[in-house]
């Protein structure tokens, strides 16, 4: 009986892990609504890259899949907790060849996902270093571009902004998002206090 129970628990764990990986790779479609469980949050994956990415890895083995070149926004549901960006797999376009960038263990790449919230940890920016006499290389860094992110989010997922608080969970602080949340909260409260029209 003990072996059977352990086997069922192992199968359940693998099924949950597979579902989590699939969700992280696909992300939420524009306009898609979601009900968050009490222990999960939404990570806003904001990438600006001159090249398409095959996968963007988190330190615990979860990957965000197939990110196009240019500015991209992806929303993924993750368990609340601490994370870090660990590796970038570039889309090589050449069968049999793989290119990747491994991040060092550094607080620069760390962020949090908070339960019940949409969490922004900055934009992952990839830039070329093509100085004189050097081969062209890509260098990643995290920059806070919350105003650009918010513009993309309002166009692709406006309904989620009405349902979930927006938090900055990267390094440092973001006064812009804090002010935005204060304004949104004030608008919600004023709408809730408005009297209902007669006859309704």
C-alpha positions as CSV (number, residue, x, y, z in Angstrom):
1,X,0.0,0.0,0.0
2,X,2.8,2.4,0.8
3,X,4.4,1.9,-2.6
4,X,1.2,2.6,-4.4
5,X,0.6,5.7,-2.3
6,X,4.1,7.0,-3.1
7,X,3.5,6.2,-6.8
8,X,0.3,8.2,-6.8
9,X,1.9,11.1,-5.1
10,X,4.8,11.1,-7.6
11,X,2.4,11.0,-10.5
12,X,0.4,13.9,-9.1
13,X,3.6,15.9,-8.5
14,X,4.7,15.3,-12.1
15,X,1.3,16.2,-13.5
16,X,1.2,19.5,-11.5
17,X,4.8,20.2,-12.6
18,X,3.9,19.6,-16.3
19,X,0.9,21.9,-16.0
20,X,3.0,24.6,-14.4
21,X,5.6,24.4,-17.1
22,X,3.0,24.5,-19.9
23,X,1.4,27.5,-18.4
24,X,4.7,29.3,-18.0
25,X,5.7,28.6,-21.6
26,X,2.4,29.6,-23.2
27,X,1.5,32.6,-21.0
28,X,-1.9,34.3,-21.0
29,X,-3.5,35.2,-24.3
30,X,-4.5,38.9,-24.9
31,X,-8.0,39.4,-23.3
32,X,-7.8,36.1,-21.4
33,X,-9.2,36.4,-17.8
34,X,-7.9,34.3,-15.0
35,X,-8.8,33.4,-11.5
36,X,-5.7,33.2,-9.3
37,X,-5.5,30.7,-6.5
38,X,-4.5,32.1,-3.1
39,X,-0.9,31.0,-3.5
40,X,-0.2,32.2,-7.1
41,X,0.6,35.5,-8.8
42,X,1.1,36.8,-12.4
43,X,4.7,37.6,-13.5
44,X,4.9,40.2,-16.2
45,X,7.8,39.1,-18.5
46,X,9.0,42.2,-20.4
47,X,11.8,41.6,-23.0
48,X,13.5,43.9,-25.4
49,X,15.9,42.1,-27.7
50,X,17.2,42.5,-31.3
51,X,17.0,38.7,-31.6
52,X,14.3,36.1,-31.0
53,X,14.7,34.0,-27.9
54,X,14.0,30.3,-27.8
55,X,13.6,30.1,-24.0
56,X,14.0,32.4,-21.0
57,X,14.8,30.3,-18.0
58,X,14.1,30.8,-14.3
59,X,16.5,29.3,-11.7
60,X,14.1,26.5,-10.8
61,X,13.7,25.1,-14.3
62,X,10.6,27.0,-15.5
63,X,11.0,28.5,-18.9
64,X,9.1,31.2,-20.9
65,X,9.0,29.9,-24.5
66,X,9.5,31.5,-27.9
67,X,9.9,35.2,-27.4
68,X,10.0,37.3,-30.7
69,X,12.5,39.9,-31.5
70,X,11.7,43.5,-30.5
71,X,9.6,44.5,-27.5
72,X,7.6,41.7,-26.1
73,X,5.2,41.3,-23.1
74,X,4.2,37.9,-21.7
75,X,2.1,37.1,-18.6
76,X,2.7,33.8,-16.8
77,X,1.1,32.4,-13.6
78,X,3.6,31.2,-11.0
79,X,3.5,30.1,-7.4
80,X,4.4,33.0,-5.0
81,X,8.0,33.1,-4.0
82,X,11.6,34.2,-4.9
83,X,12.9,33.7,-8.5
84,X,15.8,34.7,-10.7
85,X,16.5,34.8,-14.4
86,X,19.2,32.1,-15.0
87,X,19.7,31.6,-18.7
88,X,18.7,32.9,-22.1
89,X,18.5,30.5,-25.1
90,X,18.7,32.3,-28.4
91,X,16.9,31.2,-31.5
92,X,19.8,30.3,-33.7
93,X,17.9,29.4,-36.9
94,X,20.6,26.8,-37.7
95,X,19.7,23.2,-37.0
96,X,22.1,21.5,-34.6
97,X,23.5,24.8,-33.2
98,X,22.5,26.3,-29.9
99,X,23.5,29.6,-28.4
100,X,22.8,30.7,-24.8
101,X,23.7,33.3,-22.2
102,X,24.2,32.0,-18.7
103,X,23.6,34.5,-15.9
104,X,25.7,34.5,-12.8
105,X,24.2,34.2,-9.4
106,X,23.7,37.8,-8.6
107,X,21.0,39.9,-6.9
108,X,20.6,41.8,-10.2
109,X,18.6,38.9,-11.7
110,X,16.4,38.2,-8.6
111,X,12.8,39.1,-8.2
112,X,9.6,38.0,-6.4
113,X,6.2,36.8,-7.3
114,X,3.5,37.9,-4.9
115,X,0.2,36.0,-4.4
116,X,-2.8,37.6,-6.0
117,X,-0.9,40.4,-7.8
118,X,0.6,41.2,-11.2
119,X,4.3,41.5,-10.6
120,X,6.8,43.5,-12.6
121,X,10.5,43.1,-12.1
122,X,11.8,45.3,-14.9
123,X,12.6,44.7,-18.5
124,X,15.2,42.2,-19.7
125,X,17.2,44.2,-22.2
126,X,19.6,42.6,-24.6
127,X,22.1,44.9,-26.3
128,X,25.0,44.4,-28.7
129,X,28.5,45.2,-27.7
130,X,30.3,45.8,-31.1
131,X,33.2,48.1,-30.2
132,X,36.2,48.4,-32.5
133,X,38.2,45.2,-32.8
134,X,35.7,43.1,-30.9
135,X,33.3,40.5,-32.1
136,X,29.7,41.4,-31.8
137,X,28.2,40.0,-28.5
138,X,24.9,40.2,-26.7
139,X,24.8,41.5,-23.1
140,X,21.7,41.2,-21.0
141,X,20.7,43.6,-18.2
142,X,17.6,44.5,-16.2
143,X,16.2,48.0,-16.6
144,X,13.0,49.5,-15.2
145,X,10.7,50.5,-18.0
146,X,7.4,50.4,-16.2
147,X,5.8,53.2,-18.3
148,X,6.5,51.2,-21.5
149,X,5.2,48.0,-19.8
150,X,2.1,49.7,-18.6
151,X,1.3,51.0,-22.1
152,X,1.6,47.4,-23.5
153,X,-0.4,46.0,-20.6
154,X,-3.3,48.4,-21.0
155,X,-3.5,47.5,-24.7
156,X,-3.2,43.7,-24.3
157,X,-4.7,42.9,-20.9
158,X,-6.8,45.9,-19.7
159,X,-9.2,43.6,-17.8
160,X,-6.4,42.2,-15.6
161,X,-5.5,45.7,-14.5
162,X,-9.0,46.1,-13.1
163,X,-8.9,42.9,-11.2
164,X,-5.4,42.5,-9.8
165,X,-3.1,45.0,-8.1
166,X,0.1,45.8,-9.9
167,X,3.4,45.6,-8.0
168,X,7.0,46.2,-8.7
169,X,9.0,43.3,-7.3
170,X,12.5,43.8,-8.7
171,X,15.5,45.5,-7.3
172,X,15.1,48.9,-5.8
173,X,11.7,50.7,-5.9
174,X,9.3,52.1,-8.5
175,X,7.5,55.3,-7.5
176,X,5.7,55.5,-10.9
177,X,3.8,52.2,-10.4
178,X,3.1,53.1,-6.7
179,X,1.5,56.5,-7.9
180,X,-0.4,54.6,-10.7
181,X,-1.9,52.2,-8.2
182,X,-2.9,55.1,-5.9
183,X,-4.8,56.7,-8.8
184,X,-6.5,53.5,-9.8
185,X,-7.5,52.7,-6.3
186,X,-9.0,56.2,-5.9
187,X,-11.0,55.8,-9.2
188,X,-12.4,52.5,-8.0
189,X,-13.5,53.9,-4.7
190,X,-15.2,56.9,-6.3
191,X,-17.0,54.7,-8.8
192,X,-18.2,52.5,-5.9
193,X,-19.6,55.5,-4.0
194,X,-21.5,56.9,-7.0
195,X,-25.4,56.6,-6.5
196,X,-27.2,54.3,-8.8
197,X,-29.4,56.0,-11.5
198,X,-33.1,56.2,-10.7
199,X,-35.1,53.3,-12.1
200,X,-32.2,50.7,-11.7
